[in-house]
Amino acid sequence: MVKEKRPMVVYLKETKLQVVDDCVIRLLWSSEPVGYSYRPSVGTFSGILCFWDVYEVEVWSTLSLEHILVI
């Protein structure tokens, strides 16, 4: 659905992912340039992932804290 609708920003919580890399993002996004930030899960709990279209969204910085992802 993300590839079809092409939103500017996608936010996913409870991802259960401990590691997010370019390969994971490419599965969710198209081949266009994309920025992303994530907070890894702890075991099978939580996990936050946010990715965005770099042509539409200017991100100055990201910060991953306990239970929080600041972009």
N, C-alpha and C positions, 0 to 999 in steps of 0.2 A: 504494500500500500504506500509506503514512503517513496519508493521509486516512481510510482504512478502519480501521486498527488504533488510531489516535489515541494514539501513545506520548507520554510526558511530555517526553522528550528525544531528539533525533536528532542523530547525529554522522556527518558524511560527510568522508572524506579523499580526496585526489587528485581534487578537483572540477574542476580545470582552469579555474576561473572567476576572472577578474581583478577583476570587480566583482559584488557581490551587493547587491541593493536590495529594497525591499518587493515589487516585482512578481515577482521570482524566488522570494521566500519564499512569496508567495500561491499560486504554481503548485505548491509542495510541501506547503503546509499548508492548512488550511481557513480560513474567514473569522474564526475565533476570534482573539483577541489572542495574538500570538506575539512572543517575544523572539528575537534572533539575534545572532551574532557570527561573523566570518569572518577568515581569513588568506588574502589573494589569492594566486593562483598566480603563478609566475614563468615567463612564456612558457607552455609546455605542461606544466610540472612543478608538482607538489604542489597546494596549495589546500586549505584546511580550512574547513568550515562546520558550525556547531552552532546548532540552533534548539530552542526549548523552549516549553512551555505555561506562560504567565505566571500562570495560576491555580494551577498545581501546583508550580512551581519558582521560588524567589526567588533572583535573581542580584544580587549586590552590585556586582560590577564584572567587566570583561573586559579582557584585555591581549593584544595580538597582537605576538609577537616572531618573530624569524627561525626558521622551522620549528616554531613552537609557538603554540598558542592556549590561554590560561589563562582559565578562567571560574570 
